[in-house]
Amino acid sequence: MSQSDTLLHLFAGGCGGTVGAIVTCPLEVIKTRLQSSGLTLRQVYIPQVNLNTINGPGVVRPTRVAPGLFQVLKMILEKEGPRSLFRGLGPNLIGVAPSRAIYFAAYSKAKEHCNTVFVPHSNLVHMCSAGFASFITNTLMNPIWLVKTRMQLESRKRSEKVMNAFQCAKHVYRAEGFKGFYRGLTASYAGISETMIHFVTYEAIKKHLEKSRFNSRETDKTASDFLGLMLAAGFSKTCASCAAYPHEVIRTRLREEGTKYKTFLQTARVVAMEEGYSAFYRGLQAQLIRQIPNTAIMMTTYEVIIYVFGHH
């Protein structure tokens, strides 16, 4: 891959990530709130039959459940105002362009190398390339994502002043030192599996679409081709998110300020014991609603730029 090709992948990845981040920021905030331990759980009362006697009266057992997506949205709008739905957008925009740029450049470079080692364009090539790109990106970008998560979890009333990204980073450094910026990194590494599933599925569908276009003897891509890529990106991300979602909840808990969560496995045990296994999927609805359009927009923007400026 030439230097100009690498720069093209950097530019295309950065543009795709930025457009997607702006459009879906409110859902990102709601998802993070749903994943956190600070979420106020509602008590619901479930009627049960008293088994102590044959015709015993029914009893009511209180059960704590998490509020839904729209309830969290309503709470944020009422208590904090519409601007809070874009909390953390600053570090997100600062981070998303370089992170997507780094990811796509690393992915393309790794794929080029892996094609010389394994069967070219095979699932193994796509899996290894996605894993390598995720490892590099997560390691470099974790401090920015930690600041973004802290800002999204900060709940203040309308009249209260909230910290900006610089103030938040300063607070993290003073309270936890440099290593505080890398809290949740182990969960991010666990999430590499999600990226692998996503890109293996996406590349398989993309290969099938390109084969169909080749068989129909069409040389230039049309709007329907990019629509197909958009649907492929959305479908592949949905499969990956559902399969690997628990790592996101664990990562959010690890990034919370001054909590009892210390390591990946310890956090998983605590969440399972205190809240049940369903807690690992809190915020999944918001994640899917956010990720499907976000990934579709990001991947399609990337493919369009590569096609227009790369002429392939």
Secondary structure, DSSP 8 states (H G I E B T S, - for coil): --HHHHHHHHHHHHHHHHHHHHHHHHHHHHHHHHHSTTS--EEEEEEEE-TTSTT--EEEEEEEE---HHHHHHHHHHHT-GGGGGTTHHHHHHHHHHHHHHHHHHHHHHHHHHHHHSSTT-HHHHHHHHHHHHHHHHHHHHHHHHHHHHHHH----TTS----HHHHHHHHHHHH-GGGGGTTHHHHHHTHHHHHHHHHHHHHHHHHHHHHHHHTT--S--HHHHHHHHHHHHHHHHHHHHHHTHHHHHHHHHHSTT-S--SHHHHHHHHHHHH-GGGGGTTHHHHHHHHHHHHHHHHHHHHHHHHHHH--
